[in-house]
Every structure is written in C-alpha cells, then in structure tokens.
Amino acid sequence: MVHLAETTNPWGGHSWVTDSPTGLPPTRSVCNKLFHSSLFDIGIFRDTLLPSLTLHSGLALIAYGAGRLTDRLETKDWLWPSGQVLNAWWSALGKRVICDGIPLRCAWAIINRQERLLLTGVTLWGSRLFWRIANRSVKRGSDDPRYEATKKQHGWSWNKALFTTYLPEAVFQSLITLPFTAPFRHLSGSDQPFAAPSGGYAAVGQAVAVGLFSMGFALEVLADWQLEKFKEKEKSGEESHSSMCREGVWSIVRHPNYLGDMLVHLSFPLLLWANNALLPIHLLGPLTNYIFLRYVSGDKENEHCQARRYSTENVNKKIDFDKYRREENAFWPDKCQVSNKWTWIVVGAGVAGALLEGLVTHVIA
C-alpha cells in the first residue's frame, strides 16, 4: 500500500510512504496516478510554453551577462543547444523530482520507452552541436566573425542586445522545444492527439522517425567534418578547384548542416505521432525551427555576412561563392541530387540508424 505523508518535503512535493516490507518506491502505475492527480488542467500555455519561456529567459540572462563581460556575442550560440537539452531533461525529470517530490527512480519509471528515445535524440543532437560550437570558439579565441561585423554596425550596443538578440532567441527556443518538453508537462486527457498508425504501421512510423533523425544527424556530422578538412587543406596551401567547400554533403545543398538540423527536429513530432502522442502544438517546434534557420539567424544571415566579407577580403572567393549560389540550392535539395552519391550515403545512414534502433529495441524487449 502506498499513500502520501501528512507533511510535504521542503520542495513542496509529497513524501512517499509505503507499507511494503521492501521499502521500495511506488510502482510506475501508482506514480502515474499520483502524478496525474496533482496536475491542474488549466491550459496548455500555463503547462508548457510559459515554463519553457521562463527557463529560457533566465538562461538567456546568464548568457547575456557572460557575453557582455567577455564581449562575445557568440555566448548565445553556446546556449542554443545546451538550453534546449536542459529544458528537455528538466521537463522529463527535474521538475518531477525537485518540484513534485517524486523520487528519481520513480520519476524515471514514469517515462516510457518512446519518451526515453525522444530524450536520447535530443541529447545526442544538442551535445554534438554544443561540443562543435565550444570547440570552434575556443580554437578561434575571439568572437564569431559574423558577430564582430554585427557589433560594428551603427546603433548596435550591448544595452540593446538583451532585447534584440538574447530574449527573442529565448522565445524561439521555447517554441522549438515544444515537441520534447510538452509531452512531459501537459498531461491532460482532454486533448486529442492526431490519429496514430495502428498495428504494425506504428513500428514503421517509429522506424521512419528514427531514420529521419539519423539522416539529419549524419548530415550535420559530415558537414562539419568535411568543412573542417577543407579549411585545413586551404591553410596548408593545397590546390582546389574552388575556394568554397563543395565536396561531400556540401555538393547536395549550400547549408547541409541546417538541413540536417531541420530533419532532426522533424523527427521528434513524427516519433510522437507514431506513438499516439502528437498534439497540434507540437508542430510549432519544427515550424519555428525552420523559420529561424531560413529567415532569422540561419542561412540568410550567414550568406549575407559571407558575401560582405568576401567582397572586401577575397574577391576570388566572392566569385566562387556567387557561382556556388547559382548552381546549388541553399536549403532543400533539387531533383538532380537524386544522382548524387552523397544523397544516398545520407539516406543509407538513416536506414542504418532505423535498423540499429529496431535491433536494440528487440534485444531489450
């Protein structure tokens, strides 16, 4: 028998009391019952978006303070992946353990296999991107060239940066994280998810989601690795047919890393759909991510900075850059990429990822 103690713990949650001779925490079903009964169904905004906005705004203030002290605007880039991963784990475990007083073991038991898969994907994506950003920043020893140019623009100041850069990005992050935070926060039974595939098709849907994630992850890893190798060759003076990196996955689109990021974020709501957990609000995540990558701080900002820098520093590179822009799409591959071997290498990575996840699931089950 399990019941709640008359007194609550210092965090405001309930203390667990059990009559079981083993002294173990309540079972998963009991935890679910107690946890669900403690929620007040007062709207998805209160349950999901507002807590995320509060968390990301607080983290943005910390990143802003660090950036102002070091005069490096790129602190916001350090926060981009780390803040999203932190929000996912806080929503899944931290809030339940610290705020609701649920023991860690019981809180972890509440999370089903699909939700753990979701957390794993978010953590892999965010950890890799954070390492990439941090490693590049440390090696460079100064702010990102894009942000150095931004700081020289007329009217820019650190006093404005909090409201024009850091806090707006906190809003974007709050929306982007919805597919992997809302499922752990908004648990009202009144919301009807999109109709999920039934029977064996659910497994197919999950395999497609994992495959899509694996494709995106492979694109990001390959893009960063190949660009790094190209820059090393460029520094060593090795000859190349172009001063722009157009090899490997960079021959598919001009921004394969952004395309990979988009595929990764598309996989999260697809995984929810395959497991009958997709709500309309979850679709705001990949949509917001796409808008950010295309029109706010992704390829548009990056190429504008490149064009301006090459025009003044390297005219030949500007010529190659313009040619690259004419011949390859920025974000989505054109139909000619069907014959590109790197397209199929990425697809193969997706198939391999789906098969591996299926094998691991079969072994564990």
WOCORJO-V596945 format. One record per run of one state. SS is the DSSP state (@ for helix, = for strand, . for the rest). FROM is the first residue (numbers start at 0). TO is the last residue. Records with the same first field share a line. If there is no record, write none. Layout:
SS=FROM-TO / FROM-TO
//
This chain:
.=0-0 / 8-12 / 18-26 / 37-42 / 70-73 / 99-102 / 110-111 / 140-143 / 151-156 / 176-176 / 185-198 / 236-246 / 251-254 / 274-278 / 296-297 / 313-313 / 327-333 / 339-339 / 364-364
==1-7 / 13-17
@=27-36 / 43-69 / 74-98 / 103-109 / 112-139 / 144-150 / 157-175 / 177-184 / 199-235 / 247-250 / 255-273 / 279-295 / 298-312 / 314-326 / 334-338 / 340-363
//
